[in-house]
């Protein structure tokens, strides 16, 4: 193999990989914008959920006055 053919093959492989990554990135973006619930922050476990509820501020009581 000559140097030129190796270089051409390497460039072709690099461009194919770049095109594949671009396509996969675009596909991931299109899937993600259809599912906003994936990006909601939620507690990871029941214990974490209980702690977050325990740390929530107490609602202000109304005074009858």
N, C-alpha and C positions, 0 to 999 in steps of 0.2 A: 504494500500500500504506500502510496506516495503521501507526502506531507499535506498536499492540497486536498486529497480525498479524505484524509483523517480530519482535517479542519472542517471540511464541508459536512462530514457526517456528525461531528460534534456540534456544529451550529444547528443542524437540522434537529438533532436530539434536544438541544437546549430550547429551541423554539417550540418544539412539540410539547415539552414539559411545561413551558410557560403558558401555552395555549390551554393545556389541560388544567393547570392551576387556576387560570382565569375563569374557565368554564365552571369548575367546581366552586369557586368563590361566588360567582354570579348565582349559581343554583342555591347555595347556602343562603345568600342574601334574600333571594325570592321566597324561599321557604320561611325564613325568619320573619320577614315583614308580614306574613300571613298569620303568625302565631305570637301576638304580643304577650300572651300569658306566660311565655317562656322567660320573660324578662322581669317578672314581678319578684320582688325580694320577699321570701317567705322563710320562716324558721325551718331548720333542717331536721329537727326532731321534736318529739312531744315535750321533752324537758325544756328545750329552747323556746317553744311556744308558750309554755307555762311561765317561764321567767319573763318573757316579753309582756305577757298580760299582767304579771305581778308588778312590773316596773312602770306600767302605764300610769299617768297622773290621774288622781281621783277627780271626777267631775265636780265642779263647784256646785254647792247646794244653794238652792234659792232660799232667801230669807223672806219670811212673811212680814211685811212691814209697812 
